[in-house]
Amino acid sequence: MQSNKINAAITAVGMYVPEKVLDNHYFEKIVETNDEWIKARTGIKERRIIENGATSDLAFRAAEDLFKTTTVKPEEIDLIIVATVTPDMFFPSTACLVQSKIGADKAWGFDISAACSGFLFGLDAAARFVESGVYKKVLLIGADKMSAITDYTDRNTCILFGDGASAVLIEPADDKTTGYIDSILRIDGSGKDALNMKAGGSLNPATYETIDKKWHYIYQDGKAVFKVAVKGMADVSVEIMEKNNLKSEEIAYLVPHQANLRIIDATAERMGISKDKVMINIDRYGNTTAATIPLCLTEYYRAGKIKKGDKLILAAFGAGYTWGASYLIWSID
């Protein structure tokens, strides 16, 4: 007897990265660093920066790219979720701005602020909405204009981040053997002092003092974050495997958040996964925060590297702290 349970699945993908490239040699001119040091410590060679536009423009371009690949029209979208830590403004939400730009006339939506774990948190929410049967077409976008909150005189952070966006469409799976299977998601607010943007919210509203102290830029205690990120991302990735009785050889790809190649390598090693089964684009885009995982999915799918039925583990760690892992079986031919 066939189950009536609805499986939520990614049915279309899209992406956008700006044309302007900042390679490592650019940073040699503005801060005390060099190309070899950056590559060795992070795995990054270059990143993209949007010159004119905001996060909603990045998100709109990614959505536009997605709609070119599917028969679904913007006016059919039920719900828009935008994962971002760089909204155009506090309100209205970036989801509202995207809704207007794409013409999704019957959609409602909201933003998720979970930093680098934002796409995973949004994916779980989107899947649950579809599984409930209430909504059939959810547009999930991970988008960040990290250049807007990056201090380009701070050599510890300015080399890490880039701008970009990627979108996925979540619908009921035609093939119930595929789709979104499971997730383990966590937060820990005790990490607030290690990775944050101190000012701009209700705690520290904008003043001359907050501007002078550069509190409107990313602050990161690199060593503290690295230590907990390595353990957190690796632990939760192994936990999702064990929970679903998955062996490393069954996994087609680990799809990790692209923050640091050493964190990615440590996670793959802990999972028993070889480097050829790890999606990587940090070398070309840097850390695009909520956009890294869907960018990987889009590029690898379009390159013919993912096929229907492939088992994927998605993993991330971000500010908050936020972290998690998701298990899905690819649904697109």
N, C-alpha and C positions, 0 to 999 in steps of 0.2 A: 504494500500500500504506500502510495507516494505521500510524503510529508507535506503539510500545508505551510510549514515554516518558510518564511521569506529569507533568502540569502541576499545580503547587500553586496554589490560588486562594483569595482571600478570599470566603467564601460567606455570611457574616452579620456584622453589626456591632452594637455596643451602647455605651452611654456613661452616665456619671454625673458630675454636678457638684453640689457642695453648694449649699444654698439661701442661705447667708449671703453677702452681697455687700459687698466693701470697694471703694468707689470712690476716685478720686484725692483727693477732698475730705477723706476720712478721714485721709490721710497729711499733709495740710496742718496737721492738728491735733497730730501727734506728731513730725514731723521738719520740717526746713527745706526745703520744696519747695512746688510748686503744680501745679494741674491742667494748665495750659498747658505747663509745662516737661516734665512726665511724658509727655504726649501727643506733644509735638514730638520728644523724644529716643527714645521707645520705641514709641509707637503704642498704649499701654495706657490704657484708660479705667476698667476695673474688673477685679476678680478675685474668685474664690470661695474661701471658707475653711470647712473642716469643723470644727464646734464640738465634737462628741463622736464620736470614732471614730479609726481608724488607717488606714493605707494598705490593709490587707486588706479593710476595710469599703468603701472606695471601689471597690476591684477587684471585690468581691463584687456591689456594686450594678450595676456596668457589665456583669458577666457575667449577672446576673439580667435586665437589660434586653435583652441579646443573645438569651438563650434564649426570650424572649417572641416573637421574630421568626423562629424556625426550628423545624423538627420535631425537630431533634437534641436529645437529652436529656443532662443532665450525666453520667449514668452511661455514656454512649457515648464520652465524651472519653478519648482515649488519653494525652495529654500537655498539661500546663499550663506555660506560660512567662510569668513576670511580670517585666517590665522596670521597675526602680525603683531609686532611690538613697535612699529613705526606707522601708526595710523595717520592719515592726512591731518586730522585734528581730533581733539578729545570727543567731540560729537558734532555732527552725526557720525555714526559708525562708518568704517570703510566699506562694509557690506552694503550700506545704504547708497553710497556713492557709486559702487560697482553696479548695483541694481539699476540705477538710473542710466549709467553709461551704456550698459548692454541691452537695455530695454526689456528687462525681465518683469513684465507688468504685474504678474500675479504672485511674485515671490516675496517672502519676508526673509529676514536674515539677521545675523549678528556677527560680532568679532570675537575671536578667542585670543587672549593674551597669555601665552605659555612659553614665550621665547622660542628656543630651538626645538622644543617638543610640541609646538603649536599645531603642526600638521598632524601628528599622531593623535593629539587630543581631539582635533577637528574631525579626523577620519572616524574615530570611535563614535563621536556624536552623530555624524552624518549616517553612519551605518545603522545606528540604533533607530534613528528617525525612519529610515527605509524599512528596516525589519519590523517596525511597529505596524506597517501598512498604511500609515497616515499620509506619508509623502512618497512619491515615486521617483522624483528627479531632484537630487541635491547637488549643487555646485560648490565644491570645496576648493579654496584657493589659499596657497601659502605665498605670501608676498611681503617683502621688506626692502625699504630704502635705507639700508644701514649707513650709507654715507651721510645721511641727515643727522645722525647722532654719534658720529665718529670724530674724535679729535685727531686731526692729522699732524699734530705735534707730539702725540703720545705713541712712541715706537712700539709699546707693548700691545696696543690694540689696533692701530691704524692699518697694520699689514694684514689683519685677519679677515676683514669684512668686505662684502660686495653687495650689489643690488641685483634683485631678480624676482621672478614670480613664476609659479607653475600652478595649473588647475587640473582637477580631476572631476569627472562626473560620476556620481554614485546612483545606481539604479538597482532594482531587483534583478538578480542573476537569472538568465535563461537556463543555464546549466547549474543545478543546485549542488553539484560536486565542487563548484568553484565559489570564490567570493571571500568576504571578510569573515574570518573564523574566530579570532580571539585577540585579547589584548590584556596587558598588565600595565597600568598607568599609576604614577605616584607623584606626590609633591612633598616638599619639606621646606617650610618657610624659614628655617634656621639658616638657610644659605643666602639670605637676603643681602648680607653685608659683603659677600664675596663677588657678586656679579649683579650690577644694577645700573640704573640711571637715577641719581639721587633727587633731582629737582624736576619741577614741572607738574607734579601732582599736588594733592591736597596737603601732604606732609610738608613739602618745601615748595610753595608756589614761587613762580618766577620773580626774582628781585635782582637789583644790581649786584648784590652779594653772591647770589647763586650763579649768576653769569660769570662774575669775576673768578669764582672758584671752579668754574668749568663743570658744574654739577648737571648740566644738560647734555652731557656726553656719556657714553658707556664708561663704566668703571669696572675693572676686572682684576681680581687677585689671581693671577694666572696659575701659580703653583697650587693654591687651595682648590681652585676649580678643576685643574687637571687631575688632581689626586682623587677627588670624589667622582668625577666624570668617568674615569677609567673603570673604577669599581662599579659604579651605578649602571652604566650602560652594559658592561659585560655581564654583571649579575642578572639583570632583568632579561637579557637576551637568552641566557642559559635557562632561566626560570620558565620562559614561555615555551622553549623547546621541551623541557621536562614535563610541563603541564599538558602538552599536546602529544607526548610520546614521539617526538621527532628526533631522528638521528641526523647527525651533521651531513651525511651523504645524501639525505633526502632533500636538503635545502638547495634550491637552485641559486639563490642569491641572498646575501645579507645586504640590506639597504640601510646604511647607517647615516645619521646626521653628519654633515661634512664640516666639522669644527677643527679637527686636528688629525693628521694621518696616523700619529702614534696612538691616539685613542681608538681609532678605527682598527688598526692592526691588533691592538691588545684585545679588543672585543672579538674579532675574528678568531684569534688564537685560542681564546677561552672557549669559544663555541666549537672549535675543531674544524674550522672552515678555511680552505686554502684561499690565497689572495686573488686567484682568478674567479672566485665566486663572491667577490665583494664589489659592490658598485662604488665607483670613485669618479667625482668630478671636481673635487676640491682644488686640484691643480689649476683648473681653468676659471673657476668662479669664486674661490674662497668660501667664506662662511656667509651664506645668504639667509641664515636663520630659519624662518619657517618655510623657505622655498627649497631647501637643499634636497630633501627626500623626494618630493614630487618631480623636481628637475631630473634627478637620477632615473626615476621610473619612466619619465617621458623620453629621455634620451636613449636609454637602453631598449625600450620597446621599439622606438622608431629605427634603431639600428638592427633590429631583428634578433636581439640577444635574449629577450623574454618571450616565452610562448605560453599559450593557454595550458593551464594545469600546473605551471611552475609554482613551487612552494617558496614563498618569500618571507623573510623576517625583517621587519622595519624596526629600527632602534634609534633613540635620541636621548640627549641629556641637555638641559638648558637652565637658564636663570630661574631662580625661585627658592630652592631648586625644583625643577620639573624633570621627570624622566619616564621612560616607558619603552615597551616593545609590543609590536603587533604582528600577528600571523595572518597572512592571506594567501589564497590560491588564485593565481592570475586568471582573469576571465576573458580577456580580449584575444581573438585569433590573430 
